[in-house]
């Protein structure tokens, strides 16, 4: 959310540059969920954080959910700059979904 709003220190605006294009995401191979194939100052495997590859998947999912120009996200090439046009309705829909307890098979006993 901070990047979408241009609030990342040193970002200099709302532009976001992906080193790997979102259209090139794969669930097999690299990057992989729960893996750290990106830069990390320390070993990022452990209980105190998230794997770098998982964060990238999460960022792309978040932007595709809350940005009205989500289709452009998947047309980017590596290194292209992109700005999220925040879809306020989609943002609040996502908030509601995240605050709603799961039902059915996913519900804990």
N, C-alpha and C positions, 0 to 999 in steps of 0.2 A: 504494500500500500504506500509505503514511503516513496518508493521509486516512481510509482504511478502519479504521485502528487508532486514529484520533483523535490523531495525533502531529504534525499540522501546527501550527507555532507560531501561537498566537492562535486556534486552531480552537475551543477550549473544550468539547471532547467529541468524540463520534464522528459527529455529524450532518454531512451533506454537503448543500449547497444548489447545485443546478444552475441557472445563469442561463438556459440553454436546456435544455428537457426532452429527455432521451435518446430518447424516442419520436419526437421531431421531427427526428432526424438524417436527412440526405439525402446521397446520394453525388453528386448533381448540384446545381448552384446554390451556395448558401452555407450553412453553412461547407463548404469543400472541402478535401480532403486536400492537404497541402503549401502551404496558404494561411494568411495571417495576418489574419483579419478581427476578431480580438479585440484587447483592449488590449495594447500593448507599449510599453515605455519607449524602445526603440530599434528600428530596422528588424530584424525577426526573420528575414529571409531571409538565408541564408548557410550555411556549412559547420559552424558551431560550435554548432548547436542544432536544435531541432525547431519546426516551424510550429505556432502555437497551435491551429489547427483539427485538425491531426493528433493533437495531444495529447488533445484532447477525445474523438475517436474511440477512441484507445487506452485512455483512462480507462473509457469505457463498456464496451468489450470486456473489460477486466480485471475490472471489477465483475461483469459478466454471467457470467464464467467462475468466479469464486471466492466469490461470495456466494450463500448458500442462498435468500435472498429476492430473487433476480435478477428474477423476474417483476414484483415491485413497482417495480423500477427503470424499467420501461417503462410504468408507469401514472402516473408523476409528471407534474405540471404545472410549468412554469417557476416557480422560486422555492420549490417544496416542499422540505422537509428530509427526508432519507433516511439511514438507517444501514445499513451492510453487516453482515449476519449471516454472519461468515466460515465457510465450509464448508471445514474443514481438509482433508478428502479431496480436494476439488476443487482446493484450493490446491496440494497436493503432486502431483496429476495434472498441473497446469499446469507446475510446476517440472520434472517429468520430461519433458514434451513440449518444453519450451524447451531442455533439456540434451541431447536426442536429436538426433543429426545427421539431416538430411533424407535420404530415399532416393528412388530412382526418377528421374523426370524432373527433380526439383528438385536432385538431387545434382550438385555441381561435378565436372568431370573431374579 
